[in-house]
Each structure stands twice: as C-alpha cells, then as structure tokens.
Amino acid sequence: MNEELEIPVKKTRTSRVTKPKVEKQSLVQVEPISKVKEKKVEPIKLVKPVTKPRAKKVEVSQLPVPEIQKETRSLNAEDVADYLQAHPDFFHQHVQLLEKLSIPHAAGGSVSLISKQLELFRARYHDMENQLTELIKIARDNDTALSRMHKLNLALHDAKTLKEAVTNLNIVLTEYFLTDFVAIRLIQTSSDTENLDGIFISSDSKDLKPFDNELRSGKPSCGKPTIMQARVLFGFQANEVKSCAIVPMLYTGLEGLLAIGSRDEKRFHASMGHLFLTQMSEVIATRLITLLQQAK
C-alpha cells in the first residue's frame, strides 16, 4: 500500500500588490485640426433684452393711510405752552394773532392803562372791520341793482307797443329780478287799439279801494298783501303770493300800480328800502306814457 508523503511547506509573507498608476485623462479633449475645419460655425443669435414694465406712479394722496396716523390727540394748555416756549419767535411770524389775544399786564392792584387802551383799540378795530364788510356788501348789492336796471331799460326801449312793453316787463322782472309774479294796473279807461284786458281799471272801480293807502301816500308798501289786493293784482294765483311790493305810479299822464310778488314770505318785508322800487316805477311809467300817447 502506497503511502503519501507530506512535504512541509514554508510559510512566506505575502507582499503587497501595488496597483499600477493610472494616468488621469484631461477633461478637455482636443480634436484634430482637420475635424475642426470641417465643422460649420453657426451664426451667433442675438437675444433681445427683456424689458421690465415701468411701475405706475402712485400719488401720495392715494396711498393708504396707516391707522396710526388717523389717531389724533387733542391739545391741552400744557402742549401749547411747551410749543411757545420752544418757539419764542412764533408771534413774530403771526403778528395778526396778537389782535385777538387778551394778554394780562401786571399793574399791581390798579387797572393797567396800556391794557385798557389796547382793549379800546381792539374794539374799535372790530367795529371798523364790520363796517367795511357791510359797505362791501352794499356796494355789491348796488352793482347788482344797477345791472338789473340796465336790463329793464333795454327791455322797455325795445318795445314798440304797450303790449310788447308789458310782455318784456314780465320777462325781465321774472328772470333778472328773481320774482314769481308781476302785475301792472293802469287807472284809466281801456284802450281799444290793443288787446290788454285786465290791465286797465276805471277810476271809479271798487277794485281800487284795497289800495287807498298806497295811492294816497304815493309810497310803496312791502309785505304780505291782503286777500283783496292779491285777487285784484294776481287773479287766480292770489293764494300763491306770500309777499309782494306794491308800487304806486302817480305821474302826469299816467296813474297806476306796479306789483311784484313772490312765493317766499321773506322776499318782501316792511323794513326794506323803497328807493330802488321808486326809481324802477319812474323808468316804467316814463316808457308807458310814451307808448300810450303813440297809441291814441
């Protein structure tokens, strides 16, 4: 029987295996010149710049107001005193305020003469200011009255007949004198040349009795008319008239009444002046006399 021989083997240290170094390849690969020449160079495309839309201008007044700004605090005496102390030249820039301020003047137990004089000067100044304001108002009223009187003269001179004069008179007094009702009554027999029924009243008519005071005194009367006066002057519109001015026209060649009514009860009152009404009646009567003479 064959026996197998065992050969002892020496253990040797295994040497480390070193890996071969691998050369790093460059990332940029260079192509041969022949291939580069064959490639076509594409034209560069220009890209338009993107323009941003302009922001709209917003006015300061359109901006929302924060709620903090809306909260306001009322001033007190200490705030005013602190402000004046911080701005000692305040009254140099606002001298007009000194005229309305009452500043005490220390004079012991007696009354300061300077304070008393200042008080008198201030009162006189306010009186003169009120008078100036009143004069300006009167001047404006006179200017308006002059303009209205000019319109009245033009309307009357433009009329060629009595009927046209009455029509123009109604238009001018309604539009420019701001009245609602106009009435003219001539105290004489009716004229057959023109159709003007209701304008003429005979001298012995009972319709003149409500106007005895005006015809006797020759002065205008203003205020609320009586029922009889309103019916004679304004007919079926008598109930609508709340105030009116009744102006007598007593001249050579003409006697009559001019009435101007309004729906406002304060439009004509007893305390108003009569000068303008008298002058207006003189202008109207002068033109009516001329037209009446031409109609004969």
TORKOL-4160 file (C-alpha; in steps of 0.2 Angstrom, whole numbers, padded with zeros to 4 digits, m for minus):
296
<pt num="1" X="0000" Y="0000" Z="0000"/>
<pt num="2" X="0007" Y="0016" Z="m0006"/>
<pt num="3" X="0009" Y="0029" Z="0007"/>
<pt num="4" X="0008" Y="0048" Z="0003"/>
<pt num="5" X="0022" Y="0059" Z="0008"/>
<pt num="6" X="0018" Y="0075" Z="0016"/>
<pt num="7" X="0030" Y="0089" Z="0011"/>
<pt num="8" X="0031" Y="0103" Z="0023"/>
<pt num="9" X="0029" Y="0120" Z="0015"/>
<pt num="10" X="0036" Y="0136" Z="0022"/>
<pt num="11" X="0025" Y="0150" Z="0026"/>
<pt num="12" X="0031" Y="0165" Z="0017"/>
<pt num="13" X="0024" Y="0183" Z="0020"/>
<pt num="14" X="0013" Y="0189" Z="0006"/>
<pt num="15" X="0020" Y="0205" Z="m0002"/>
<pt num="16" X="0008" Y="0219" Z="m0005"/>
<pt num="17" X="0002" Y="0221" Z="m0023"/>
<pt num="18" X="0004" Y="0238" Z="m0029"/>
<pt num="19" X="m0008" Y="0244" Z="m0042"/>
<pt num="20" X="m0002" Y="0252" Z="m0057"/>
<pt num="21" X="m0003" Y="0271" Z="m0058"/>
<pt num="22" X="m0017" Y="0276" Z="m0070"/>
<pt num="23" X="m0014" Y="0292" Z="m0079"/>
<pt num="24" X="m0028" Y="0305" Z="m0077"/>
<pt num="25" X="m0036" Y="0310" Z="m0093"/>
<pt num="26" X="m0039" Y="0328" Z="m0096"/>
<pt num="27" X="m0057" Y="0333" Z="m0096"/>
<pt num="28" X="m0054" Y="0344" Z="m0112"/>
<pt num="29" X="m0052" Y="0333" Z="m0127"/>
<pt num="30" X="m0043" Y="0341" Z="m0141"/>
<pt num="31" X="m0050" Y="0336" Z="m0158"/>
<pt num="32" X="m0039" Y="0336" Z="m0173"/>
<pt num="33" X="m0037" Y="0352" Z="m0183"/>
<pt num="34" X="m0045" Y="0343" Z="m0198"/>
<pt num="35" X="m0061" Y="0339" Z="m0189"/>
<pt num="36" X="m0062" Y="0357" Z="m0183"/>
<pt num="37" X="m0060" Y="0364" Z="m0200"/>
<pt num="38" X="m0074" Y="0353" Z="m0206"/>
<pt num="39" X="m0086" Y="0359" Z="m0193"/>
<pt num="40" X="m0098" Y="0374" Z="m0199"/>
<pt num="41" X="m0098" Y="0389" Z="m0187"/>
<pt num="42" X="m0116" Y="0394" Z="m0183"/>
<pt num="43" X="m0120" Y="0412" Z="m0183"/>
<pt num="44" X="m0122" Y="0420" Z="m0166"/>
<pt num="45" X="m0140" Y="0423" Z="m0162"/>
<pt num="46" X="m0144" Y="0440" Z="m0153"/>
<pt num="47" X="m0156" Y="0439" Z="m0139"/>
<pt num="48" X="m0167" Y="0454" Z="m0136"/>
<pt num="49" X="m0166" Y="0460" Z="m0118"/>
<pt num="50" X="m0181" Y="0458" Z="m0108"/>
<pt num="51" X="m0188" Y="0475" Z="m0103"/>
<pt num="52" X="m0197" Y="0476" Z="m0086"/>
<pt num="53" X="m0214" Y="0486" Z="m0086"/>
<pt num="54" X="m0212" Y="0503" Z="m0078"/>
<pt num="55" X="m0220" Y="0504" Z="m0062"/>
<pt num="56" X="m0235" Y="0516" Z="m0061"/>
<pt num="57" X="m0233" Y="0532" Z="m0051"/>
<pt num="58" X="m0244" Y="0532" Z="m0036"/>
<pt num="59" X="m0249" Y="0549" Z="m0029"/>
<pt num="60" X="m0246" Y="0551" Z="m0010"/>
<pt num="61" X="m0264" Y="0555" Z="m0008"/>
<pt num="62" X="m0269" Y="0538" Z="m0015"/>
<pt num="63" X="m0258" Y="0528" Z="m0003"/>
<pt num="64" X="m0267" Y="0520" Z="0011"/>
<pt num="65" X="m0266" Y="0530" Z="0027"/>
<pt num="66" X="m0260" Y="0519" Z="0042"/>
<pt num="67" X="m0272" Y="0518" Z="0056"/>
<pt num="68" X="m0259" Y="0526" Z="0067"/>
<pt num="69" X="m0260" Y="0542" Z="0058"/>
<pt num="70" X="m0278" Y="0543" Z="0060"/>
<pt num="71" X="m0277" Y="0543" Z="0079"/>
<pt num="72" X="m0276" Y="0561" Z="0084"/>
<pt num="73" X="m0274" Y="0568" Z="0102"/>
<pt num="74" X="m0282" Y="0584" Z="0107"/>
<pt num="75" X="m0270" Y="0598" Z="0113"/>
<pt num="76" X="m0271" Y="0605" Z="0130"/>
<pt num="77" X="m0264" Y="0621" Z="0138"/>
<pt num="78" X="m0248" Y="0612" Z="0143"/>
<pt num="79" X="m0244" Y="0607" Z="0125"/>
<pt num="80" X="m0247" Y="0625" Z="0119"/>
<pt num="81" X="m0236" Y="0632" Z="0132"/>
<pt num="82" X="m0222" Y="0620" Z="0128"/>
<pt num="83" X="m0223" Y="0624" Z="0110"/>
<pt num="84" X="m0222" Y="0643" Z="0113"/>
<pt num="85" X="m0208" Y="0640" Z="0124"/>
<pt num="86" X="m0199" Y="0630" Z="0111"/>
<pt num="87" X="m0203" Y="0643" Z="0098"/>
<pt num="88" X="m0201" Y="0660" Z="0106"/>
<pt num="89" X="m0202" Y="0669" Z="0089"/>
<pt num="90" X="m0219" Y="0662" Z="0085"/>
<pt num="91" X="m0228" Y="0679" Z="0086"/>
<pt num="92" X="m0215" Y="0687" Z="0075"/>
<pt num="93" X="m0222" Y="0676" Z="0061"/>
<pt num="94" X="m0240" Y="0678" Z="0066"/>
<pt num="95" X="m0242" Y="0696" Z="0072"/>
<pt num="96" X="m0261" Y="0696" Z="0067"/>
<pt num="97" X="m0265" Y="0684" Z="0081"/>
<pt num="98" X="m0260" Y="0697" Z="0094"/>
<pt num="99" X="m0275" Y="0707" Z="0089"/>
<pt num="100" X="m0287" Y="0694" Z="0095"/>
<pt num="101" X="m0277" Y="0688" Z="0111"/>
<pt num="102" X="m0281" Y="0695" Z="0128"/>
<pt num="103" X="m0264" Y="0697" Z="0137"/>
<pt num="104" X="m0264" Y="0702" Z="0155"/>
<pt num="105" X="m0252" Y="0716" Z="0161"/>
<pt num="106" X="m0246" Y="0716" Z="0178"/>
<pt num="107" X="m0250" Y="0733" Z="0187"/>
<pt num="108" X="m0252" Y="0728" Z="0205"/>
<pt num="109" X="m0270" Y="0732" Z="0212"/>
<pt num="110" X="m0274" Y="0745" Z="0199"/>
<pt num="111" X="m0280" Y="0744" Z="0181"/>
<pt num="112" X="m0266" Y="0744" Z="0168"/>
<pt num="113" X="m0268" Y="0759" Z="0156"/>
<pt num="114" X="m0259" Y="0750" Z="0142"/>
<pt num="115" X="m0271" Y="0735" Z="0144"/>
<pt num="116" X="m0286" Y="0747" Z="0144"/>
<pt num="117" X="m0280" Y="0756" Z="0128"/>
<pt num="118" X="m0277" Y="0740" Z="0119"/>
<pt num="119" X="m0294" Y="0734" Z="0123"/>
<pt num="120" X="m0302" Y="0750" Z="0116"/>
<pt num="121" X="m0291" Y="0749" Z="0101"/>
<pt num="122" X="m0296" Y="0731" Z="0098"/>
<pt num="123" X="m0315" Y="0735" Z="0100"/>
<pt num="124" X="m0313" Y="0750" Z="0088"/>
<pt num="125" X="m0304" Y="0739" Z="0075"/>
<pt num="126" X="m0318" Y="0726" Z="0076"/>
<pt num="127" X="m0331" Y="0739" Z="0073"/>
<pt num="128" X="m0322" Y="0747" Z="0058"/>
<pt num="129" X="m0320" Y="0729" Z="0051"/>
<pt num="130" X="m0338" Y="0726" Z="0052"/>
<pt num="131" X="m0342" Y="0742" Z="0044"/>
<pt num="132" X="m0331" Y="0739" Z="0030"/>
<pt num="133" X="m0339" Y="0722" Z="0027"/>
<pt num="134" X="m0356" Y="0730" Z="0027"/>
<pt num="135" X="m0350" Y="0743" Z="0015"/>
<pt num="136" X="m0343" Y="0730" Z="0003"/>
<pt num="137" X="m0360" Y="0720" Z="0004"/>
<pt num="138" X="m0369" Y="0736" Z="0000"/>
<pt num="139" X="m0358" Y="0740" Z="m0015"/>
<pt num="140" X="m0361" Y="0723" Z="m0022"/>
<pt num="141" X="m0379" Y="0724" Z="m0020"/>
<pt num="142" X="m0379" Y="0741" Z="m0029"/>
<pt num="143" X="m0369" Y="0734" Z="m0043"/>
<pt num="144" X="m0382" Y="0720" Z="m0045"/>
<pt num="145" X="m0396" Y="0733" Z="m0044"/>
<pt num="146" X="m0388" Y="0744" Z="m0057"/>
<pt num="147" X="m0386" Y="0729" Z="m0069"/>
<pt num="148" X="m0404" Y="0724" Z="m0067"/>
<pt num="149" X="m0410" Y="0742" Z="m0070"/>
<pt num="150" X="m0399" Y="0742" Z="m0086"/>
<pt num="151" X="m0408" Y="0726" Z="m0092"/>
<pt num="152" X="m0425" Y="0734" Z="m0088"/>
<pt num="153" X="m0421" Y="0750" Z="m0098"/>
<pt num="154" X="m0416" Y="0740" Z="m0113"/>
<pt num="155" X="m0432" Y="0729" Z="m0112"/>
<pt num="156" X="m0443" Y="0744" Z="m0111"/>
<pt num="157" X="m0435" Y="0754" Z="m0125"/>
<pt num="158" X="m0435" Y="0738" Z="m0136"/>
<pt num="159" X="m0454" Y="0738" Z="m0135"/>
<pt num="160" X="m0464" Y="0747" Z="m0149"/>
<pt num="161" X="m0481" Y="0745" Z="m0142"/>
<pt num="162" X="m0489" Y="0744" Z="m0125"/>
<pt num="163" X="m0492" Y="0725" Z="m0127"/>
<pt num="164" X="m0474" Y="0722" Z="m0130"/>
<pt num="165" X="m0469" Y="0733" Z="m0116"/>
<pt num="166" X="m0480" Y="0723" Z="m0104"/>
<pt num="167" X="m0473" Y="0706" Z="m0111"/>
<pt num="168" X="m0455" Y="0712" Z="m0109"/>
<pt num="169" X="m0458" Y="0719" Z="m0092"/>
<pt num="170" X="m0464" Y="0702" Z="m0086"/>
<pt num="171" X="m0449" Y="0693" Z="m0093"/>
<pt num="172" X="m0436" Y="0705" Z="m0086"/>
<pt num="173" X="m0444" Y="0706" Z="m0069"/>
<pt num="174" X="m0445" Y="0687" Z="m0068"/>
<pt num="175" X="m0428" Y="0682" Z="m0074"/>
<pt num="176" X="m0417" Y="0696" Z="m0068"/>
<pt num="177" X="m0426" Y="0702" Z="m0053"/>
<pt num="178" X="m0430" Y="0685" Z="m0047"/>
<pt num="179" X="m0448" Y="0687" Z="m0044"/>
<pt num="180" X="m0463" Y="0675" Z="m0047"/>
<pt num="181" X="m0477" Y="0686" Z="m0051"/>
<pt num="182" X="m0478" Y="0703" Z="m0060"/>
<pt num="183" X="m0494" Y="0714" Z="m0062"/>
<pt num="184" X="m0497" Y="0731" Z="m0069"/>
<pt num="185" X="m0514" Y="0741" Z="m0067"/>
<pt num="186" X="m0517" Y="0757" Z="m0076"/>
<pt num="187" X="m0531" Y="0768" Z="m0069"/>
<pt num="188" X="m0540" Y="0774" Z="m0085"/>
<pt num="189" X="m0552" Y="0768" Z="m0097"/>
<pt num="190" X="m0547" Y="0753" Z="m0108"/>
<pt num="191" X="m0539" Y="0756" Z="m0125"/>
<pt num="192" X="m0547" Y="0748" Z="m0140"/>
<pt num="193" X="m0531" Y="0748" Z="m0150"/>
<pt num="194" X="m0523" Y="0733" Z="m0141"/>
<pt num="195" X="m0530" Y="0718" Z="m0133"/>
<pt num="196" X="m0524" Y="0721" Z="m0115"/>
<pt num="197" X="m0539" Y="0716" Z="m0104"/>
<pt num="198" X="m0536" Y="0716" Z="m0086"/>
<pt num="199" X="m0523" Y="0729" Z="m0086"/>
<pt num="200" X="m0534" Y="0745" Z="m0086"/>
<pt num="201" X="m0545" Y="0749" Z="m0071"/>
<pt num="202" X="m0558" Y="0764" Z="m0071"/>
<pt num="203" X="m0555" Y="0777" Z="m0058"/>
<pt num="204" X="m0572" Y="0774" Z="m0050"/>
<pt num="205" X="m0570" Y="0755" Z="m0049"/>
<pt num="206" X="m0572" Y="0746" Z="m0032"/>
<pt num="207" X="m0555" Y="0736" Z="m0036"/>
<pt num="208" X="m0545" Y="0752" Z="m0031"/>
<pt num="209" X="m0552" Y="0753" Z="m0013"/>
<pt num="210" X="m0539" Y="0740" Z="m0006"/>
<pt num="211" X="m0525" Y="0752" Z="m0012"/>
<pt num="212" X="m0531" Y="0768" Z="m0004"/>
<pt num="213" X="m0516" Y="0769" Z="0007"/>
<pt num="214" X="m0504" Y="0767" Z="m0007"/>
<pt num="215" X="m0512" Y="0779" Z="m0019"/>
<pt num="216" X="m0515" Y="0792" Z="m0005"/>
<pt num="217" X="m0497" Y="0792" Z="0001"/>
<pt num="218" X="m0488" Y="0789" Z="m0015"/>
<pt num="219" X="m0476" Y="0777" Z="m0007"/>
<pt num="220" X="m0473" Y="0758" Z="m0010"/>
<pt num="221" X="m0478" Y="0746" Z="0003"/>
<pt num="222" X="m0470" Y="0729" Z="0006"/>
<pt num="223" X="m0475" Y="0713" Z="0015"/>
<pt num="224" X="m0489" Y="0701" Z="0014"/>
<pt num="225" X="m0504" Y="0708" Z="0003"/>
<pt num="226" X="m0522" Y="0707" Z="0009"/>
<pt num="227" X="m0534" Y="0694" Z="0000"/>
<pt num="228" X="m0542" Y="0708" Z="m0009"/>
<pt num="229" X="m0526" Y="0716" Z="m0015"/>
<pt num="230" X="m0519" Y="0699" Z="m0021"/>
<pt num="231" X="m0535" Y="0695" Z="m0031"/>
<pt num="232" X="m0536" Y="0711" Z="m0040"/>
<pt num="233" X="m0517" Y="0711" Z="m0044"/>
<pt num="234" X="m0514" Y="0692" Z="m0047"/>
<pt num="235" X="m0531" Y="0684" Z="m0051"/>
<pt num="236" X="m0532" Y="0665" Z="m0049"/>
<pt num="237" X="m0513" Y="0665" Z="m0042"/>
<pt num="238" X="m0518" Y="0676" Z="m0027"/>
<pt num="239" X="m0516" Y="0661" Z="m0015"/>
<pt num="240" X="m0498" Y="0658" Z="m0021"/>
<pt num="241" X="m0492" Y="0675" Z="m0017"/>
<pt num="242" X="m0484" Y="0676" Z="0001"/>
<pt num="243" X="m0476" Y="0693" Z="m0001"/>
<pt num="244" X="m0476" Y="0707" Z="m0013"/>
<pt num="245" X="m0471" Y="0725" Z="m0016"/>
<pt num="246" X="m0485" Y="0737" Z="m0022"/>
<pt num="247" X="m0478" Y="0752" Z="m0030"/>
<pt num="248" X="m0490" Y="0767" Z="m0035"/>
<pt num="249" X="m0486" Y="0776" Z="m0051"/>
<pt num="250" X="m0493" Y="0794" Z="m0050"/>
<pt num="251" X="m0486" Y="0804" Z="m0064"/>
<pt num="252" X="m0493" Y="0817" Z="m0076"/>
<pt num="253" X="m0502" Y="0807" Z="m0090"/>
<pt num="254" X="m0501" Y="0791" Z="m0080"/>
<pt num="255" X="m0509" Y="0784" Z="m0064"/>
<pt num="256" X="m0507" Y="0765" Z="m0060"/>
<pt num="257" X="m0500" Y="0752" Z="m0049"/>
<pt num="258" X="m0485" Y="0740" Z="m0051"/>
<pt num="259" X="m0485" Y="0724" Z="m0041"/>
<pt num="260" X="m0470" Y="0712" Z="m0039"/>
<pt num="261" X="m0475" Y="0696" Z="m0030"/>
<pt num="262" X="m0465" Y="0681" Z="m0023"/>
<pt num="263" X="m0469" Y="0664" Z="m0016"/>
<pt num="264" X="m0456" Y="0667" Z="m0002"/>
<pt num="265" X="m0464" Y="0676" Z="0013"/>
<pt num="266" X="m0447" Y="0684" Z="0017"/>
<pt num="267" X="m0443" Y="0691" Z="0000"/>
<pt num="268" X="m0453" Y="0707" Z="0003"/>
<pt num="269" X="m0454" Y="0714" Z="0020"/>
<pt num="270" X="m0459" Y="0730" Z="0028"/>
<pt num="271" X="m0442" Y="0735" Z="0034"/>
<pt num="272" X="m0434" Y="0735" Z="0016"/>
<pt num="273" X="m0430" Y="0751" Z="0007"/>
<pt num="274" X="m0441" Y="0759" Z="m0006"/>
<pt num="275" X="m0428" Y="0769" Z="m0016"/>
<pt num="276" X="m0425" Y="0756" Z="m0029"/>
<pt num="277" X="m0443" Y="0752" Z="m0031"/>
<pt num="278" X="m0447" Y="0771" Z="m0033"/>
<pt num="279" X="m0434" Y="0773" Z="m0047"/>
<pt num="280" X="m0440" Y="0757" Z="m0056"/>
<pt num="281" X="m0458" Y="0763" Z="m0056"/>
<pt num="282" X="m0451" Y="0780" Z="m0063"/>
<pt num="283" X="m0442" Y="0771" Z="m0078"/>
<pt num="284" X="m0458" Y="0760" Z="m0081"/>
<pt num="285" X="m0470" Y="0774" Z="m0081"/>
<pt num="286" X="m0460" Y="0786" Z="m0092"/>
<pt num="287" X="m0460" Y="0772" Z="m0106"/>
<pt num="288" X="m0478" Y="0768" Z="m0104"/>
<pt num="289" X="m0483" Y="0786" Z="m0105"/>
<pt num="290" X="m0474" Y="0787" Z="m0122"/>
<pt num="291" X="m0482" Y="0771" Z="m0128"/>
<pt num="292" X="m0500" Y="0777" Z="m0123"/>
<pt num="293" X="m0498" Y="0793" Z="m0132"/>
<pt num="294" X="m0492" Y="0784" Z="m0148"/>
<pt num="295" X="m0507" Y="0773" Z="m0147"/>
<pt num="296" X="m0520" Y="0787" Z="m0147"/>
